[in-house]
Amino acid sequence: MILPAALSQAAGASLPSASSAFIPVVAPESTQQAIGYPSLFLLVLIGALVPVVPTGALVSSAAVVAFHETAPFSMALVFVTASLAAFLGDVALYWLGRRGMKSRNGSRWLEAIRQRAPEDRLRQAQQKLADHGVAVLVLSRLMPAGRLPVMLACLVAEWPMRRFVRGNLPACLAWAVTYQLIGILGGSLFAEPWEGVLAAIVLTVLISVAPSLWRRLRGPTAG
C-alpha cells in the first residue's frame, strides 16, 4: 500500500528499519502532478464554457509551480494541458452556440454568449472578422473579454465548425504560451513558489481589467 510521506515517516518510527524499506513513499511532486494537471484541465475547460473562472491566472499559477519543480517536462505538460482544455472548451461552446442559432427558440448557451458580447463590441468584432478573417480569432483569445464577441460574430456570420477550429487552434496555443510566460516571469522573480503565484495572479488580473478601466477613463473625454 502506498502511503503519503507524513504517514510513512510516522510508520518508520514504530517499524523496524528493515521493514521500512518496503514502504514506498510518494514524492510530493508526483502527488502534485497527479492532482494538478487533471484539475488544471477541468478548470480551464469549465472556464472556456462558463467564462467566470480566471483561466489565465490558473495557467500562470501552474507555470510558476512547474518552474520551481525538478520533474522534467513540467512546463510542456502545463502548456499541453492548458491549450488542449481551452481548445476543447471553445469548440464545445461554439457547437452549442451553433445549435442555438439553428433553433427557433435559441438556447441558454447562445444567450450567455450574447450577454457577454455588447452590441458595440459585436459590431467591432464583425468588422474585424470581415477584414482579417481567421487571424482575428488569435487576437481575440489574447485580448481580455475579446473571445466571446468574436465567437458571436463567427456564429452570426455562420462560420462552419471546420473554419472555426482552424482559427481557434493557433489562438489557444498562443493564449497558453502568453499566460505561461507570465507565470515563468513570476517564478523567476521570486524564490518561493507562492510568491510567484501571487505575482502572476496580480499581473493577470491587472491585464484583464486594464482595457475596461481605460475605456471608462476615456468615456467622459470622448463625450
C-alpha positions, 0 to 999 in steps of 0.5 A: 500500500502506498502511503503519503510521506507524513504517514510513512515517516510516522510508520518508520518510527514504530517499524523496524528499519528493515521493514521500512524499506518496503514502504514506498513513499510518494514524492510530493511532486508526483502527488502534485502532478497527479492532482494538478494537471487533471484539475488544471484541465477541468478548470480551464475547460469549465472556464472556456464554457462558463467564462467566470473562472480566471483561466489565465491566472490558473495557467500562470499559477501552474507555470510558476509551480512547474518552474520551481519543480525538478520533474522534467517536462513540467512546463510542456505538460502545463502548456499541453494541458492548458491549450488542449482544455481551452481548445476543447472548451471553445469548440464545445461552446461554439457547437452549442452556440451553433445549435442555438442559432439553428433553433427557433427558440435559441438556447441558454448557451447562445444567450450567455454568449450574447450577454457577454458580447455588447452590441458595440463590441459585436459590431467591432468584432464583425468588422474585424472578422470581415477584414482579417478573417481567421487571424482575428480569432488569435487576437481575440483569445489574447485580448481580455473579454475579446473571445466571446464577441468574436465567437458571436460574430463567427456564429452570426456570420455562420462560420462552419465548425471546420473554419472555426477550429482552424482559427481557434487552434493557433489562438489557444496555443498562443493564449497558453504560451502568453499566460505561461510566460507570465507565470515563468516571469513570476517564478523567476522573480521570486524564490518561493513558489507562492510568491510567484503565484501571487505575482502572476495572479496580480499581473493577470488580473491587472491585464484583464481589467486594464482595457475596461478601466481605460475605456471608462477613463476615456468615456467622459473625454470622448463625450 
